[in-house]
Amino acid sequence: MSILDNKITVPKPVQGTPDATGKLDDLLALMARLRADCPWDRKQTNHSLIPYAIEEAYELGEAVQSDDDEDIKGELGDVLLQVIFHCQMYAEQGRFDMSDVITTLQEKLVRRHPHVFEAETLKDDAAVKIRWDEIKAEEQQAREARGKSKRRLDNVKAGSALMQAQDVQKQASTLGFDWDGVAGAVEKLDEEITELKHELTDKSIVEIKANIREVEKELGDCMFALVNVARKLNLDAEAATLTCVHKFKSRFGYIEEQLALSGKRLEDSDITEMDALWEAAKQHERSS
């Protein structure tokens, strides 16, 4: 019998102001209280929480990189919040609860480690990886038996939009759906940029907003095409974008610091002054 056939338990809200006990049951009761009494928490859905779950995973990655224990504990807690938040809502829907999630994980970990829990012996981590993939393939066969058919691009893992775009292009390329060189990818990028410009040029902001979904599609096409250029150059689109983000933050920080030296805040400045300081930040980068 599936674990999901078991009785689903919807946690009862904690009463009063709870203490921080470090116990999972108390945390679930606290989440139930938030769902009952907090307007923001109450209006959330499993779909509305998706961006927060992704954001928290990235913030955890940054905290681990910083190696600050307090930051790491905080971000691990935020990731755990996403788990218990989803579990609370699915329990409210009568679908499954935290116990089901934990049981499913326990079964998966045991199933995927036969070299630990069974007589099977694997000599090194490479052999473990091969066996892991074999077990995942068996799990996929079981999914297909339940009517969950798999298509070729279903191998693309969840991740940021840039990561998925690059991965889906790589997968398609292995099946022969690709340009021979980078020139074709650049030509496609130019084509998509032209189409985006068509949606924006000589249009009022009212007209653009009235057609914003089409603009969104064209912008997405441009970004997808740009990722393709990165892939053809054997560059990682995610890493390239993060480099740009860090560079922007550094230069904008320079602007803020220089304004502070003259007793000004960012809010007291204007685009002309900030643009001049932006160019100074670029010069500062070259000389440092």
Secondary structure, 3 states (H helix, E strand, C coil): CCHHHCCCCCCCCCCCCCCCCCCHHHHHHHHHHHHHHCHHHHHCCCCCCHHHHHHHHHHHHHHHHHCCHHHHHHHHHHHHHHHHHHHHHHHHCCCCCHHHHHHHHHHHHHHCCHHHHCCCCCCCHHHHHHHHHHHHHHHHHHHHHCCCCCCHHHHCCCCCHHHHHHHHHHHHHHCCCCCCCHHHHHHHHHHHHHHHHHHHCCCCHHHHHHCHHHHHHHHHHHHHHHHHHHHHCCCCHHHHHHHHHHHHHHHHHHHHHHHHHCCCCHHHCCHHHHHHHHHHHHHHHHHC
